[in-house]
Amino acid sequence: MDPQTAKAGETVTVRAQDADCNPRYGANALIQVTVTDATGTQVINTTAPMNDAGGFVYAFDVPPQTAVGDATVEAIPHNVDWCDDTGRNNRVQGAPVALERTSCVARTETLSITR
């Protein structure tokens, strides 16, 4: 994320490189980006294009109503209902319903909002 400190109206870019484990998100994959300000108010909740390997670049202007303080920026694959931290792609088309979700640690970054 760049920059890590911003004021209302300034542009922040969130990006991720392609994954090494060939996640195969598909040609129409999306990343869901949320920004929650220091008061716990979600000021951004949107989707943006993501490539098949999970790489993406998304830029946003900090909304004027964003509270000063530490905001949380989170980006997760949109509409993927389960994942696997082992690096294997187990989102198989037609998988039996009996498969269980394993641990998915959400990556968050802190964005410091100033006046």
C-alpha positions as CSV (number, residue, x, y, z in Angstrom):
1,M,0.0,0.0,0.0
2,D,1.3,3.4,-0.9
3,P,1.4,5.8,0.8
4,Q,0.8,4.5,4.3
5,T,-0.3,8.0,5.6
6,A,-2.8,10.1,3.7
7,K,-5.3,12.9,4.1
8,A,-8.9,13.0,2.9
9,G,-8.9,13.4,-0.9
10,E,-5.5,11.9,-1.4
11,T,-5.0,8.8,-3.5
12,V,-3.9,5.5,-2.0
13,T,-2.8,2.5,-4.1
14,V,-3.3,-1.1,-2.9
15,R,-1.5,-3.8,-4.8
16,A,-0.6,-7.5,-4.7
17,Q,1.8,-9.5,-6.8
18,D,0.7,-12.8,-8.3
19,A,0.6,-15.8,-6.0
20,D,3.3,-18.5,-6.3
21,C,0.8,-21.3,-5.8
22,N,-1.4,-20.9,-9.0
23,P,-4.7,-20.2,-7.2
24,R,-6.6,-20.1,-10.6
25,Y,-9.1,-17.4,-9.6
26,G,-10.4,-17.2,-13.2
27,A,-10.6,-14.7,-16.0
28,N,-13.3,-12.6,-14.3
29,A,-11.8,-12.6,-10.8
30,L,-12.4,-9.7,-8.5
31,I,-10.7,-8.4,-5.3
32,Q,-12.9,-7.0,-2.6
33,V,-11.3,-3.9,-0.9
34,T,-12.6,-2.5,2.3
35,V,-11.4,0.5,4.3
36,T,-12.6,0.9,7.9
37,D,-11.7,4.1,9.6
38,A,-10.6,4.7,13.2
39,T,-14.2,4.9,14.4
40,G,-15.1,1.5,12.9
41,T,-17.0,3.0,10.0
42,Q,-16.5,1.2,6.7
43,V,-15.8,4.1,4.3
44,I,-15.0,1.9,1.2
45,N,-16.4,-1.4,0.2
46,T,-15.9,-2.2,-3.4
47,T,-14.6,-4.7,-5.9
48,A,-11.9,-4.3,-8.6
49,P,-10.4,-6.6,-11.2
50,M,-7.9,-9.2,-10.1
51,N,-5.9,-11.5,-12.4
52,D,-6.1,-15.3,-12.4
53,A,-3.0,-15.5,-10.2
54,G,-4.3,-13.0,-7.6
55,G,-2.4,-10.0,-8.7
56,F,-4.1,-6.6,-8.6
57,V,-3.7,-2.8,-8.4
58,Y,-6.5,-0.7,-7.0
59,A,-6.3,3.0,-6.3
60,F,-8.8,5.1,-4.3
61,D,-9.2,8.6,-3.0
62,V,-9.6,8.8,0.8
63,P,-13.3,9.8,1.3
64,P,-13.8,13.1,3.0
65,Q,-15.8,11.6,5.9
66,T,-12.9,9.3,6.9
67,A,-12.0,9.8,10.6
68,V,-8.5,10.8,11.6
69,G,-6.5,8.0,13.0
70,D,-5.5,4.5,12.0
71,A,-7.8,3.0,9.3
72,T,-7.7,-0.7,8.3
73,V,-7.4,-1.6,4.6
74,E,-8.3,-5.2,3.7
75,A,-8.3,-6.9,0.3
76,I,-9.6,-10.4,-0.2
77,P,-10.7,-12.4,-3.3
78,H,-14.3,-11.6,-3.9
79,N,-16.9,-14.4,-3.9
80,V,-14.4,-17.2,-2.9
81,D,-16.1,-19.0,-0.2
82,W,-13.1,-21.0,1.2
83,C,-9.4,-21.3,0.9
84,D,-6.4,-23.3,2.0
85,D,-3.2,-21.9,3.6
86,T,-1.1,-24.9,2.4
87,G,-0.6,-23.4,-1.1
88,R,-2.7,-26.1,-2.9
89,N,-5.6,-25.0,-5.1
90,N,-8.6,-26.8,-3.6
91,R,-11.4,-24.7,-5.1
92,V,-12.2,-27.4,-7.6
93,Q,-15.2,-27.0,-9.9
94,G,-18.0,-29.4,-8.8
95,A,-16.3,-30.2,-5.4
96,P,-18.5,-32.1,-3.0
97,V,-20.3,-30.0,-0.4
98,A,-18.6,-32.1,2.3
99,L,-15.3,-30.2,1.8
100,E,-14.6,-28.0,4.8
101,R,-13.1,-24.5,4.9
102,T,-9.6,-24.3,6.3
103,S,-7.8,-21.4,7.9
104,C,-7.9,-18.1,5.9
105,V,-5.9,-15.4,7.5
106,A,-7.0,-12.0,6.2
107,R,-4.2,-9.6,5.3
108,T,-4.8,-6.1,6.5
109,E,-2.7,-3.0,6.3
110,T,-2.9,0.1,8.5
111,L,-3.5,3.4,6.8
112,S,-2.8,6.5,9.0
113,I,-5.3,9.2,8.2
114,T,-4.2,12.8,9.1
115,R,-5.7,16.2,8.6
